[in-house]
């Protein structure tokens, strides 16, 4: 279920090239604080996924709400694990 959530979230990712330095910036709309900035697009994607994974783990550990994506609700998963 977590892998499906990560895959769905990454499909929502948006990227742009920053004019100031030519680096790539990526974020996942709706997931506050999930962003990355790297010199190459693939590096930005990899870092964004890593940030997303850490963000999910912190939110689960701190019992914080996790927005559902594409019908995948990790809040239900959290109560099943507890």
Residue pairs with C-beta under 8 A, 6 or more apart in sequence:
1 72
1 74
1 77
2 56
2 74
2 77
4 72
5 56
5 69
5 72
5 74
6 49
6 52
6 53
6 56
8 69
8 70
8 72
9 28
9 31
9 34
9 52
9 69
10 28
10 45
10 48
10 49
10 52
11 70
12 28
12 29
12 30
12 69
13 26
13 27
13 28
13 45
13 48
14 26
14 27
14 28
14 29
15 24
15 25
15 26
15 41
15 44
15 45
16 24
16 25
16 26
17 23
17 24
17 25
18 24
18 25
18 37
22 39
23 37
23 38
23 39
23 44
24 37
24 38
24 39
24 40
24 41
24 43
24 44
25 35
25 36
25 37
25 44
26 35
26 36
26 37
26 44
26 45
26 47
26 48
27 34
27 35
27 36
27 48
28 34
28 35
28 48
28 52
30 67
30 69
31 52
31 55
31 67
33 55
34 48
34 51
34 52
34 55
35 48
35 51
36 44
36 45
36 47
36 48
36 50
36 51
37 44
37 47
38 44
38 46
38 47
56 66
56 74
58 64
59 65
59 66
60 66
60 74
60 78
63 78
65 75
66 73
66 74
66 75
66 78
68 74
68 75
